[in-house]
Amino acid sequence: MNAPSAAPTTGSPPHAATRPGQGGSEFLPAVKNAALAALVMLGLSIPIIAFRTENSMANELILLPRWRVVAVLCLIVFAVRLLLNLGGIHIARRRSAKRREILVTRVEAPTTLGQRIFFYAAPVLLGVAIGYPLITTLVNGGLSESRYWIDLGILVLTYVMLGWGLNIVVGLAGLLDLGYVAFYAVGAYSYALLAITFGLSFWICLPVAGILAAFWGIMLGFPVLRLRGDYLAIVTLAFGEIIRLVLINWVDLTNGGAGIASIPRVSFFGIPFTADEDGFAATFGLEFSTMHRIVFLYYLILVLALVTNIVTMRLRRLPVGRAWEALREDEIACRSLGINTTSTKLTAFAIGAMFGGFAGAFFAVRQGFISPESFNFLESAIILSIVVLGGMGSQMGVAIAATAMVAGPEMLRNLGFLSAVFGDGFDPNEYRLLLFGAAMVAMMVWRPRGLVSHRDPSIVLGERKAISGALVKEGHG
């Protein structure tokens, strides 16, 4: 009656043994799959990348073939896909073997090397950001020669601030917002209209722009209180498009598609950056230079970004911040704990929109000209991509992702060997969206939780301490 034992005597399962010819049978499908991916890339490249339109000397539109670029891209896709296929075979074997093992482990949270690196990297990166204008001046041999790099730093910090503002809504509260650029536009147009119409200074208009953007954040929050997931994304996307269309069609107020020009520039707390006797240079005994205003704008956006970070980190440790994270994890459980989800969602939308309004006011004073085309859906997609790639809820990850996604194409433009590979006139900015898509796919494969998936807990349980008996029945915590 007793069945004979069928358990193998060896440590590995029978089906995990390597069969004769298994390596070759796995390599051929991997090559076929990689070749298929390269063919798909070739088909997609023909209408998008293979030809470039230019105007001839006779003012006629001509097509210039770029088959070298297409060939290089197909080879890259083939090689990457082949490596993924071959690597996936070994990863699948190891995972299947681990699933069949019974392991008894202790629940621990050790501090890994990556966590320690990011812990010490924060003050180092802050120091680099503070001394960035000085570093670029020393490297380029002068303040005027470093204007391009300081302007690039201003652009990166602007997107860092926008990413941190959206991180409150998406990363902490878990509310998918595809219309964040609308608050950016509200802040920019609020400063431009107030400064031109009433002659108010930037320092007065800055808080007003943030308050107006927060008001519109609340107005967006009320209709979407019962929406989640895809439905919430559709409504927020529509809100962003509505704001852009209003800016285009309300010509009497916003000047329509022509935009608003001659926006007043920022001053150093009332001291203008001019060559007059009451200007910044004459007041402080310096030789006049237009770079004084650029450097001041850099430190202004740096301070605004740091304020955004500090406020966000402080709010995370307050009850409202913990309510945001509870809402992100499970809204039903959040309701069962007695948390008012209505006020929680509205505060997330309002505070995130406020920082977007601050960034919009800075954008207007830096550019001196704004138009509805500066606030299209692509800007919202870029900001959301920064939050997702960096790691939702991670402040350090958002800063790193913003630096990589904004400054990356500019760095590629200065690499001379790319012209030799892809041909003369290669501009990485033309492939910006392609780089975004490749980065998103790579993150989904290797780092689905973002570049920095680790976040410091909002509450750290330390040693046991006695607390008031009015709070706990036993009187001990």
Disulfide bonds with the S-S distance in Angstrom:
none
